[in-house]
Every structure is written in C-alpha cells, then in structure tokens.
C-alpha cells in the first residue's frame, strides 16, 4: 500500500507477482499521494471496472472510471485519510490488500457515504481491495473491488445510522 514498507515475504515473489505488486503500488500512489485520475487510469486496462460493493459506486471502462476518479473519488478524499495495512496476499494473477481505511468525515464522500453530509466524526472502515489480471485471448482484464467485506458494509450502515440520528 502507499507508504507501506515491503515485507520480507515479498522477496519470494515470482516475476509475475512482483510486476502485479509494483503496478498495484503505482495505482494506489496515484489515487492517494499524487491524486491524479489520468495517471491512476493509466495503470488499468481499457475495460477495467471498479465496484465499491456496499454502495455500488465506481464504473466500468475508461470513460466511466475517469468520471468516477476525477469527480467523485479523488476529490472526495479528506486530507487526513490514512490506510493501515492488515495483510496482503499476492497470487499469480491477483492481489488482495486488507486494511483499515481512516478519515475524518469533513467533506462529502458520495463514493463511500452517499447522501450523508459531513459529520466531522472520525471514521475507521475495514476494507479489502482486490486487483486481478486474468489472461484471455483478447488480452488482460483488471478488476478493482473496493470495500468488499461484510464488516465494511455493516460499518457503513452503522455510520449512516449515526450520522442520520445525530449521534
């Protein structure tokens, strides 16, 4: 993850796993450090898709993803956003990062908290991100799945209830 240190287990990666890991690190850097939608998209294949499962935000293909990254995701990231790594699993064609995504809800964040005005509250969400590259006759396909675990959906639902009830 952006800013995380390489673990010693990374030394046992195959060349394909190392390329996938490097591409993922580059992608995350463009999302959260340089905050550049075009550079982020350049790390993805033409028919890539992003799906933040609990809230169904994201997009499919370069046009939808450019709209999503440039107008909803990157600009709606609070300045104190941080990610604490929990685990990383790298296969031959897939990488899964589990982390705790932390921020203070000071701005609208329709990509993860749609319709909830800023609460000023500190939020910590368990998060799983998956990038896979599947070889097909037509080339490769990359998928990004955002907050995909049930715990994340439950946490968002509780945050919504708290925000709406003023707690």
PASEBA-1860 file (N, C-alpha, C; in nm, 3 decimals):
! residues 167
1> XXXXXXXX> 0.084/-0.117/0.000/0.000/0.000/0.000/0.088/0.123/0.000 ~ 0.032/0.233/-0.040/0.111/0.354/-0.048/0.177/0.383/0.086 ~ 0.306/0.400/0.084/0.378/0.433/0.204/0.409/0.315/0.294 ~ 0.358/0.196/0.262/0.387/0.081/0.347/0.524/0.025/0.312 ~ 0.584/-0.041/0.410/0.716/-0.099/0.387/0.701/-0.237/0.328 ~ 0.796/-0.275/0.241/0.796/-0.410/0.184/0.824/-0.509/0.295 ~ 0.750/-0.617/0.291/0.770/-0.724/0.388/0.872/-0.822/0.333 ~ 0.940/-0.892/0.421/1.042/-0.986/0.377/0.984/-1.096/0.290
9> XXXXXXXX> 0.856/-1.129/0.308/0.793/-1.233/0.225/0.790/-1.193/0.078 ~ 0.795/-1.061/0.049/0.794/-1.015/-0.089/0.916/-1.063/-0.167 ~ 1.022/-1.103/-0.099/1.141/-1.149/-0.169/1.118/-1.285/-0.235 ~ 1.011/-1.354/-0.198/0.980/-1.485/-0.255/0.882/-1.475/-0.371 ~ 0.856/-1.356/-0.422/0.759/-1.339/-0.528/0.816/-1.384/-0.663 ~ 0.729/-1.437/-0.746/0.768/-1.468/-0.884/0.776/-1.336/-0.961 ~ 0.836/-1.336/-1.078/0.839/-1.212/-1.157/0.698/-1.159/-1.187 ~ 0.603/-1.247/-1.215/0.465/-1.203/-1.242/0.403/-1.139/-1.117
17> XXXXXXXX> 0.427/-1.198/-1.002/0.374/-1.142/-0.877/0.439/-1.007/-0.847 ~ 0.567/-0.996/-0.871/0.638/-0.870/-0.847/0.584/-0.760/-0.938 ~ 0.560/-0.792/-1.065/0.503/-0.692/-1.158/0.365/-0.649/-1.111 ~ 0.283/-0.743/-1.068/0.148/-0.711/-1.020/0.155/-0.624/-0.895 ~ 0.245/-0.657/-0.805/0.262/-0.578/-0.683/0.308/-0.436/-0.715 ~ 0.405/-0.422/-0.805/0.454/-0.290/-0.842/0.346/-0.206/-0.910 ~ 0.268/-0.268/-0.997/0.159/-0.197/-1.064/0.054/-0.152/-0.963 ~ 0.024/-0.236/-0.867/-0.074/-0.201/-0.764/-0.023/-0.085/-0.679
25> XXXXXXXX> 0.104/-0.089/-0.638/0.161/0.021/-0.560/0.155/0.152/-0.639 ~ 0.185/0.145/-0.766/0.178/0.263/-0.853/0.035/0.317/-0.858 ~ -0.062/0.228/-0.876/-0.203/0.266/-0.883/-0.246/0.337/-0.754 ~ -0.213/0.278/-0.640/-0.252/0.335/-0.510/-0.183/0.469/-0.487 ~ -0.057/0.481/-0.530/0.014/0.608/-0.518/-0.058/0.718/-0.595 ~ -0.103/0.687/-0.717/-0.173/0.787/-0.797/-0.309/0.823/-0.736 ~ -0.375/0.728/-0.673/-0.504/0.757/-0.610/-0.488/0.847/-0.487 ~ -0.392/0.812/-0.399/-0.388/0.875/-0.267/-0.274/0.972/-0.245
33> XXXXXXXX> -0.163/0.959/-0.315/-0.050/1.051/-0.295/-0.049/1.163/-0.397 ~ -0.041/1.129/-0.525/-0.038/1.234/-0.626/-0.179/1.280/-0.662 ~ -0.279/1.197/-0.631/-0.421/1.228/-0.653/-0.447/1.269/-0.799 ~ -0.400/1.183/-0.890/-0.410/1.213/-1.032/-0.493/1.106/-1.102 ~ -0.611/1.144/-1.149/-0.703/1.050/-1.211/-0.646/0.990/-1.339 ~ -0.585/1.070/-1.424/-0.531/1.017/-1.551/-0.419/0.917/-1.527 ~ -0.330/0.946/-1.432/-0.223/0.851/-1.401/-0.281/0.723/-1.339 ~ -0.382/0.737/-1.255/-0.448/0.620/-1.197/-0.504/0.533/-1.307
41> XXXXXXXX> -0.575/0.594/-1.402/-0.635/0.518/-1.512/-0.529/0.452/-1.600 ~ -0.413/0.513/-1.611/-0.307/0.456/-1.694/-0.256/0.323/-1.639 ~ -0.284/0.293/-1.513/-0.243/0.166/-1.455/-0.346/0.057/-1.478 ~ -0.456/0.091/-1.546/-0.566/-0.003/-1.565/-0.586/-0.033/-1.714 ~ -0.639/-0.151/-1.742/-0.669/-0.187/-1.881/-0.792/-0.111/-1.928 ~ -0.813/-0.108/-2.057/-0.921/-0.031/-2.119/-1.059/-0.069/-2.065 ~ -1.082/-0.199/-2.041/-1.215/-0.243/-1.997/-1.221/-0.272/-1.847 ~ -1.136/-0.205/-1.769/-1.134/-0.225/-1.624/-1.264/-0.178/-1.561
49> XXXXXXXX> -1.289/-0.226/-1.442/-1.403/-0.174/-1.365/-1.368/-0.165/-1.218 ~ -1.436/-0.074/-1.150/-1.425/-0.054/-1.006/-1.564/-0.069/-0.950 ~ -1.576/-0.145/-0.843/-1.706/-0.164/-0.778/-1.688/-0.160/-0.628 ~ -1.734/-0.052/-0.566/-1.736/-0.045/-0.420/-1.867/-0.111/-0.379 ~ -1.859/-0.237/-0.346/-1.973/-0.326/-0.334/-2.086/-0.275/-0.243 ~ -2.059/-0.235/-0.119/-2.172/-0.199/-0.032/-2.257/-0.083/-0.085 ~ -2.195/0.011/-0.156/-2.268/0.129/-0.200/-2.280/0.138/-0.352 ~ -2.225/0.039/-0.423/-2.237/0.029/-0.569/-2.188/0.153/-0.642
57> XXXXXXXX> -2.073/0.205/-0.601/-2.013/0.316/-0.673/-1.891/0.265/-0.749 ~ -1.851/0.338/-0.849/-1.737/0.301/-0.931/-1.769/0.326/-1.076 ~ -1.732/0.232/-1.161/-1.759/0.247/-1.303/-1.697/0.135/-1.381 ~ -1.729/0.132/-1.510/-1.679/0.029/-1.599/-1.627/0.096/-1.726 ~ -1.503/0.065/-1.762/-1.444/0.126/-1.880/-1.380/0.260/-1.848 ~ -1.293/0.305/-1.936/-1.214/0.426/-1.912/-1.299/0.552/-1.895 ~ -1.404/0.568/-1.972/-1.485/0.691/-1.962/-1.554/0.701/-1.826 ~ -1.621/0.595/-1.785/-1.689/0.596/-1.655/-1.589/0.610/-1.541
65> XXXXXXXX> -1.476/0.541/-1.553/-1.376/0.548/-1.446/-1.309/0.685/-1.439 ~ -1.288/0.748/-1.552/-1.233/0.885/-1.550/-1.329/0.977/-1.476 ~ -1.457/0.966/-1.506/-1.559/1.046/-1.437/-1.557/1.016/-1.286 ~ -1.553/0.889/-1.251/-1.555/0.848/-1.110/-1.431/0.898/-1.037 ~ -1.313/0.870/-1.090/-1.190/0.910/-1.022/-1.173/1.061/-1.016 ~ -1.205/1.132/-1.124/-1.178/1.276/-1.127/-1.283/1.360/-1.055 ~ -1.406/1.308/-1.042/-1.512/1.390/-0.981/-1.566/1.337/-0.849 ~ -1.554/1.207/-0.825/-1.615/1.152/-0.704/-1.514/1.093/-0.607
73> XXXXXXXX> -1.416/1.022/-0.654/-1.326/0.951/-0.563/-1.211/1.039/-0.514 ~ -1.126/1.081/-0.604/-1.006/1.155/-0.564/-1.040/1.289/-0.497 ~ -1.131/1.371/-0.552/-1.158/1.499/-0.486/-1.240/1.485/-0.356 ~ -1.298/1.369/-0.333/-1.377/1.349/-0.212/-1.301/1.267/-0.108 ~ -1.171/1.288/-0.102/-1.087/1.219/-0.006/-1.042/1.321/0.099 ~ -1.085/1.305/0.225/-1.045/1.402/0.328/-0.893/1.410/0.340 ~ -0.842/1.527/0.379/-0.697/1.546/0.385/-0.627/1.454/0.486 ~ -0.697/1.407/0.588/-0.632/1.321/0.688/-0.651/1.172/0.661
81> XXXXXXXX> -0.689/1.137/0.538/-0.709/0.996/0.502/-0.581/0.917/0.523 ~ -0.596/0.802/0.584/-0.482/0.711/0.601/-0.530/0.567/0.590 ~ -0.438/0.481/0.553/-0.468/0.339/0.544/-0.366/0.263/0.627 ~ -0.415/0.178/0.716/-0.328/0.094/0.796/-0.334/-0.047/0.741 ~ -0.223/-0.098/0.687/-0.223/-0.233/0.630/-0.251/-0.339/0.736 ~ -0.328/-0.439/0.698/-0.353/-0.555/0.782/-0.286/-0.677/0.721 ~ -0.313/-0.701/0.592/-0.249/-0.812/0.524/-0.250/-0.790/0.373 ~ -0.161/-0.862/0.306/-0.155/-0.860/0.160/-0.132/-1.003/0.113
89> XXXXXXXX> -0.213/-1.043/0.017/-0.197/-1.175/-0.044/-0.176/-1.154/-0.193 ~ -0.071/-1.215/-0.247/-0.041/-1.200/-0.389/-0.037/-1.338/-0.453 ~ -0.123/-1.358/-0.552/-0.121/-1.480/-0.632/-0.057/-1.451/-0.766 ~ -0.067/-1.542/-0.859/-0.009/-1.521/-0.991/-0.082/-1.413/-1.069 ~ -0.213/-1.399/-1.047/-0.291/-1.302/-1.125/-0.384/-1.218/-1.039 ~ -0.359/-1.213/-0.908/-0.448/-1.138/-0.820/-0.372/-1.091/-0.697 ~ -0.408/-0.972/-0.651/-0.352/-0.918/-0.527/-0.468/-0.869/-0.442 ~ -0.465/-0.900/-0.314/-0.569/-0.859/-0.222/-0.503/-0.790/-0.104
97> XXXXXXXX> -0.541/-0.667/-0.080/-0.495/-0.592/0.037/-0.611/-0.579/0.133 ~ -0.585/-0.607/0.259/-0.682/-0.580/0.365/-0.622/-0.470/0.450 ~ -0.704/-0.374/0.487/-0.654/-0.258/0.558/-0.765/-0.196/0.641 ~ -0.727/-0.100/0.722/-0.824/-0.015/0.790/-0.811/0.122/0.727 ~ -0.920/0.170/0.668/-0.927/0.298/0.599/-0.979/0.399/0.700 ~ -0.902/0.505/0.728/-0.936/0.601/0.833/-0.942/0.742/0.777 ~ -1.039/0.819/0.826/-1.052/0.958/0.784/-1.146/1.029/0.880 ~ -1.139/1.162/0.877/-1.238/1.243/0.947/-1.336/1.290/0.842
105> XXXXXXXX> -1.463/1.268/0.866/-1.568/1.296/0.767/-1.597/1.447/0.762 ~ -1.505/1.520/0.697/-1.514/1.667/0.691/-1.567/1.718/0.558 ~ -1.579/1.629/0.459/-1.627/1.667/0.327/-1.727/1.562/0.278 ~ -1.812/1.597/0.179/-1.900/1.494/0.122/-1.814/1.382/0.061 ~ -1.859/1.258/0.080/-1.787/1.141/0.027/-1.888/1.047/-0.035 ~ -1.948/1.092/-0.145/-2.055/1.015/-0.208/-2.011/0.878/-0.257 ~ -1.884/0.856/-0.278/-1.836/0.726/-0.326/-1.843/0.619/-0.218 ~ -1.844/0.659/-0.090/-1.849/0.561/0.019/-1.961/0.590/0.119
113> XXXXXXXX> -2.001/0.715/0.132/-2.110/0.754/0.223/-2.210/0.839/0.146 ~ -2.276/0.780/0.046/-2.364/0.859/-0.040/-2.480/0.922/0.036 ~ -2.499/1.052/0.012/-2.611/1.123/0.070/-2.594/1.163/0.216 ~ -2.479/1.136/0.274/-2.456/1.173/0.414/-2.369/1.298/0.418 ~ -2.422/1.407/0.470/-2.340/1.529/0.480/-2.226/1.508/0.580 ~ -2.119/1.587/0.568/-2.006/1.571/0.660/-2.051/1.579/0.806 ~ -1.999/1.486/0.886/-2.037/1.478/1.027/-1.928/1.531/1.119 ~ -1.805/1.545/1.066/-1.693/1.584/1.150/-1.641/1.469/1.236
121> XXXXXXXX> -1.699/1.352/1.223/-1.660/1.238/1.305/-1.544/1.161/1.241 ~ -1.465/1.100/1.325/-1.357/1.012/1.280/-1.420/0.878/1.241 ~ -1.380/0.826/1.125/-1.434/0.701/1.073/-1.319/0.606/1.048 ~ -1.339/0.480/1.086/-1.243/0.373/1.057/-1.322/0.258/0.997 ~ -1.284/0.221/0.874/-1.359/0.119/0.800/-1.265/0.005/0.761 ~ -1.297/-0.119/0.800/-1.218/-0.231/0.747/-1.244/-0.241/0.597 ~ -1.140/-0.262/0.521/-1.150/-0.252/0.376/-1.067/-0.362/0.311 ~ -1.120/-0.416/0.205/-1.048/-0.514/0.125/-1.047/-0.465/-0.019
129> XXXXXXXX> -0.929/-0.461/-0.079/-0.916/-0.420/-0.220/-0.853/-0.533/-0.296 ~ -0.910/-0.563/-0.410/-0.868/-0.677/-0.491/-0.840/-0.628/-0.632 ~ -0.723/-0.661/-0.680/-0.692/-0.633/-0.821/-0.654/-0.766/-0.884 ~ -0.723/-0.799/-0.990/-0.688/-0.922/-1.059/-0.662/-0.894/-1.205 ~ -0.579/-0.975/-1.262/-0.548/-0.966/-1.404/-0.564/-1.105/-1.460 ~ -0.665/-1.123/-1.543/-0.692/-1.255/-1.599/-0.658/-1.253/-1.746 ~ -0.568/-1.340/-1.787/-0.530/-1.351/-1.928/-0.643/-1.412/-2.008 ~ -0.675/-1.350/-2.118/-0.774/-1.400/-2.210/-0.718/-1.387/-2.350
137> XXXXXXXX> -0.783/-1.445/-2.446/-0.733/-1.435/-2.584/-0.725/-1.290/-2.629 ~ -0.808/-1.205/-2.574/-0.810/-1.066/-2.615/-0.715/-0.980/-2.532 ~ -0.642/-1.039/-2.438/-0.550/-0.961/-2.357/-0.576/-0.984/-2.210 ~ -0.557/-0.882/-2.128/-0.579/-0.899/-1.984/-0.693/-0.810/-1.939 ~ -0.746/-0.844/-1.825/-0.856/-0.768/-1.768/-0.823/-0.744/-1.622 ~ -0.834/-0.621/-1.578/-0.808/-0.590/-1.437/-0.937/-0.547/-1.371 ~ -0.956/-0.590/-1.252/-1.075/-0.556/-1.175/-1.029/-0.497/-1.042 ~ -1.094/-0.392/-0.998/-1.070/-0.339/-0.865/-1.200/-0.348/-0.788
145> XXXXXXXX> -1.195/-0.417/-0.678/-1.312/-0.428/-0.592/-1.282/-0.353/-0.464 ~ -1.360/-0.254/-0.434/-1.337/-0.172/-0.317/-1.388/-0.238/-0.191 ~ -1.443/-0.160/-0.098/-1.478/-0.212/0.033/-1.571/-0.332/0.020 ~ -1.516/-0.449/0.011/-1.593/-0.565/-0.026/-1.628/-0.661/0.083 ~ -1.592/-0.635/0.203/-1.622/-0.731/0.306/-1.749/-0.693/0.381 ~ -1.817/-0.792/0.433/-1.942/-0.769/0.506/-1.919/-0.671/0.621 ~ -1.805/-0.682/0.689/-1.777/-0.592/0.800/-1.780/-0.447/0.754 ~ -1.731/-0.422/0.633/-1.731/-0.286/0.580/-1.874/-0.238/0.558
153> XXXXXXXX> -1.956/-0.323/0.500/-2.096/-0.287/0.475/-2.167/-0.258/0.606 ~ -2.140/-0.341/0.707/-2.203/-0.320/0.838/-2.156/-0.189/0.900 ~ -2.026/-0.159/0.888/-1.970/-0.036/0.946/-2.030/0.086/0.879 ~ -2.044/0.081/0.746/-2.103/0.194/0.674/-2.249/0.212/0.715 ~ -2.320/0.103/0.727/-2.460/0.112/0.770/-2.470/0.175/0.908 ~ -2.383/0.135/1.000/-2.384/0.196/1.134/-2.347/0.343/1.127 ~ -2.250/0.379/1.042/-2.211/0.520/1.027/-2.326/0.604/0.974 ~ -2.399/0.547/0.878/-2.516/0.617/0.823/-2.620/0.640/0.929
161> XXXXXXX> -2.649/0.536/1.007/-2.748/0.549/1.113/-2.706/0.655/1.213 ~ -2.578/0.654/1.251/-2.527/0.751/1.348/-2.533/0.892/1.290 ~ -2.493/0.908/1.164/-2.494/1.040/1.101/-2.637/1.093/1.088 ~ -2.728/1.006/1.053/-2.867/1.050/1.034/-2.936/1.077/1.166 ~ -2.894/1.010/1.272/-2.960/1.030/1.402/-2.889/1.136/1.484 ~ -2.775/1.188/1.431/-2.703/1.294/1.501/-2.612/1.244/1.611 ~ -2.593/1.113/1.624/-2.505/1.058/1.727/-2.361/1.080/1.691
END
